[in-house]
Amino acid sequence: MSDDVPFFILGCVRSGTTLLRDILRTSTRLECPEETQYYRWGQPFGNNGFINHVLKPPLLQRHRKMDKVDEHLFEELMETSISRRNLQDRYMDAYLAGQSKEGVRWFDKSPQNVYGLPLLSHDYPSAKFVHIVRNPLNVVASLMIGKVVRAPSVIAAANYWYEAVAIFNTVRPLVAERSCELRYENLISSPEAELNRLMDFVGEDPRSLSYDFSKIHPEKDQYRTVLADADIAVVGEICGSWAEHYGYDLSVRGLEAERTESNLT
């Protein structure tokens, strides 16, 4: 059974949130803009720091252009909104109007909104939360390559993953019935099964999706060529306990066994 309660895709950057959004956007029932990031920043709403983080970055300006939300209209929304939720709701109205999609159900994909999950869950007491997690070694490798988001060091890249996972799992008991978790590896290996589960969770018909699953490629495991053994050791030290929680073996023995198996095949 479908409903119109919004849901939010959260997690660490480079964990498959964009792929998931693009799949879900093929449903005629669902619409999602580019990243908004209204709950990412720690400064209070209306504070100059918050305004500067949301209004000025060229990336977010480009997102608004892609969303067909005029920059003057957005400045007006910023000036007249009274809270993050008020801004979020009004922006979504403007976005749906720009897409000529008024009346459909919206969702938001801003992975780093996980930093504001406590407030986000409070502001949207009926909303649902989708958390996607990926092997931290491949997340770190992607961040070091930096085609979309670049981290300045392995330590910084590993903490992208650690902080997102730690925050979500700390808050999860408060939103347990409103949260659904996916592993990126399961999404790309068994997309239909994972999406059936997710669509059931958000209350939508999976048959409404029209994504071409043949476009989904297997995990490349880029960490094998991007990260040195010393880098992998750093990732293990920072992410180790949570990686183990999710079944990712970052130990030297585990990686050596994985490499041996890869060479044999």
Secondary structure, DSSP 8 states (H G I E B T S, - for coil): ------EEEEE-TTSSHHHHHHHHTTSTTEE--S---TTT--S-TTSHHHHHHHHS-HHHHHHHHHTT--HHHHHHHHHH--SHHHHHHHHHHHHHHHTT-TTSEEEEE-GGGGGGHHHHHHHSTT-EEEEEE--HHHHHHHHHH-SSS--SSHHHHHHHHHHHHHHHHHHGGGSGGGEEEEEHHHHHHSHHHHHHHHHHHHT--GGG----GGG------THHHH--HHHHHHHHHHHHHHHHHTT---SHHHHHHHHHHHHH-
